[in-house]
Amino acid sequence: MQDKLSDIVLFHRKRSGLTQQQLAELANVGKNLIYELEKGKQSVQLCNLLKILQVLNIELDFKSPLKKAFVKETSDANS
């Protein structure tokens, strides 16, 4: 993977002018989690990762060969 999550989080945190402690407080997670995530920790609970990404204004975009069909079928079902 060309863009590692650890690098993306670190880049956005620094560009936002946040310390690891400040990001942890805003995301309501432990400072150690931010440190470990930026160092490339392989396992992070999804709920905690989503909190961090939300604070940094990062959106996840899932890619799949079936994404167009999924979007069409789920939008039709909700209509």
N, C-alpha and C positions, 0 to 999 in steps of 0.2 A: 504494500500500500504506500503510495507516494507521500500522502499527507498523514503523518501519524497524529493520533488524537492528542498525545502528550504535547507535541509541538504546537498544535492548534490552540489548545487551552493556554499554554504558556504565552504564546504570541498575543492572544486576545486579552489575557489578564494584564500583561505589561502595557499594551496599547491603551487599556482602560485606566491605567494608572493605579491599579490595585495591588496591594501586597497579598501574599498568600493568606495571611490572617484576615484581611478585609474581605477577600473573596469567600473564605470559609464562613465568616459571620453572615454575609449577605445570602449565601446559599444554605445556611443552617446545617453545615457539615463540619467535620473536624479539620483543623489545619493540616494534620498529618495526611488526610485524604488528598488534599490539594498537592502537597509535596510529592506524595507517592504517584499520583496521576501524572504530574509533570515529569516525573522520572521514568515513566513508562510502565507503571504497574498494570499487569494484565487483567486483573479481576477487580471490578468495581460494581457495586450494586447499581442497577439501572436507575432506580429512583434517585440515588445520590448524584449520578452523572447528569441526569436531566435537570436537577436543581442547579448544578454548576453551569451547564450550558444555557439555561434560561437567564441566569444573572449576566452571563457574557453575551447574551443576545445571539446565540448560535442555534441554528435550526438543523435538525437531522433530516436528511432526504434519503429515503429508502429507494434503492434501484432494484428492479426486477424485470425479467422479460415479460412478466404477466401484469405489470403495474397498470398499463392502459386498460386492460380488461377488468382489473380489479376496480379501478376508479369508475369506469363506466357502469359496471354491475352494481356497485354500492351506491352510486348516485341515482341510478334508476330505481333501486329498492327504497331509497329515502324520499323519492318524489311522490 
